[in-house]
Amino acid sequence: MGPLGGAVLTVPDTGDERRERMAGRIVACLTSEREQLTYARNSWMVPAGEKAATAWRRQVPELGALADQVATARSRTAKLGAGWPAVSLALQSAFQAALTGQSSQAALRRAQQRATSGN
């Protein structure tokens, strides 16, 4: 299962139903298959919707393996919630350590320690 990154669009509960409906329409537009494909073509980012990702795969076959992951991907914060920043930092540090000569195993062991301790 791969991570699914990107932005989260929400409609806040403001008490103003008219504005909330309009905000909902804007979110629906931005997350439509058409807009996901437009954004993906312009940014080289994989659409988050399965239908859009399948269409994008046909348009950009050289990156098809990335589009295939959308079907089973989940949000990076889905299970970690507020703990995601600690895990992200641990992973970033591990990648950097491995790229600068530390053994991959040692870097990942340290990342596991950092992620589980929150430091």
N, C-alpha and C positions, 0 to 999 in steps of 0.2 A: 504494500500500500504506500503510495507516494504522498508527499505533502501537497496541499493545495493552498497556495498563498494568495496574495492580492488584497483587495479592499473589501470592506464590509459596508453595505449600504443599508441604512435603517430609516424608518419613519418614526420620529419621536412622538410620544403621546403629549401633545401640547394643550389639549382641550379645545382646540380649534378644528372641528371636524372638516371644514371646507379646505383648510390648508393641509391637513393630514391626507385627505383624498388626493389633492393635487400632488403632494410629495409622493404618494403611492404611485400615481400615474408616471411621474418622472422616474422613479426607481424601476417600474415595469418597463419603461422605454429603454433605460440604460442597460438593463439586464436581458433585453430581448435577444433572440438569436441573431438578428440582423446587426444590432449594435455591438454584440460580442464579437462578431466576425469582423466588423469594421475596425474595432479597437485592436483586435488580434493582428490583423494585417498591418496596421500602422505601428504597432509596438513590438511585434514578434513575441507576444505572450500568448499562451494557450488559453482559449476560452474555458470558463469554468463549467458551462452547461454541456451536458453530454451530447445533445443534438448539434450544438454549435461546434464542439470539439471534433465531432465526426466530420462535419462539413469542412472544417479547417484542415483536418488531416488530408482530405482529398485535394485541397488547394495547396498545401505545403507538405507533400509526402516525405520530404527529407527530414522533417521533424515529427513524423507520424508516431514514433514511439512515445513522445511526450503527450500527444493527444490521447493515446490509448490509456494512459494512466488516469485520466479524468473519471472514468467509470468507477474506479475503486479508491480514488483519492479522498482524503478528508482534510478538513481545515487543520492547520498546524496547532490551533488553540483548542480544538474540539475536546480533547481529553485533558490537556494540561492547563487550560484556562490562564489564570494569572501566573502560573508557573512557567509559561512558555519563554519569557525573556531569559530566565536562568539556563534553560536547555539550549536556547539559541546561542547564547554567549559561550556555553561550554562547547558546542559544536563548532562555532567559528574559531575558537581558540585551538581546538583539535586540528581543524583543517590547516590553520596557519602553522602550527607546530610541525605537522607532517610535511607541509610544503617547504619548510625551512630546515629539514634534516632529521627531526626526531622520528623515531620509528612510529609507524601507524598504530601498532598495537598499544604502545605506551601513551600516545596521544589520545586514543579512544578510551583507554582505562582512566586517564585523568579526566576526560570529558564526562565519563559515567560518574566518577566521584563528585565532580563539580555539579552536575545536573541533579544528583540525588540529595546533595547537601544544600543546594540553593546558592552556593557561592561561586 
